[in-house]
Amino acid sequence: MSHVNTAIGDLGFDRTLYHLVQLRASQINGCGYCVKLHTREAREDSETSDRLDRLIVWRHVDDFTPAERAALAWTEALTVIEQTTDFGSLRAELRVHFSETDIGLLTATIAQINLWNRIQASAH
């Protein structure tokens, strides 16, 4: 699984977005280890504490770009899958901001962190 994360990075996926997505999914999944890890890594890559502190309420603050907001909405939709989610409209919003390759990398990042979270949660 580590090789998949490395490959995503090697393909040029935006590091800021990578950290935000990993941290948001980890928050939703309640993975304390992962929240600590991804918060630290984000700060090491120059993410601000202000934005990290407000990530949990990203819909209610103006700290995040429209592209980041689309990615965070996609993260939440793929982390907590509900039958009522309109995936088509979420994908349409992603296409405004990202290439198909980037959407694939984003989706792979979300899938990977959810798998890592579940592995870690199983050890609680």
Buried (B, 14 or more C-beta within 10 A) or exposed (E): EEEEBEEBBEEEBBBBBBBBBBBBBBBBBEBEBBBEBBBEBBEEEEBEEEBBEBBBEBEEEEBBEEBBBBBBBBBBBBBEEEEEBEEEEBBEBBEEBBEEEBBBBBBBBBBBBBEBBEEBBEEE
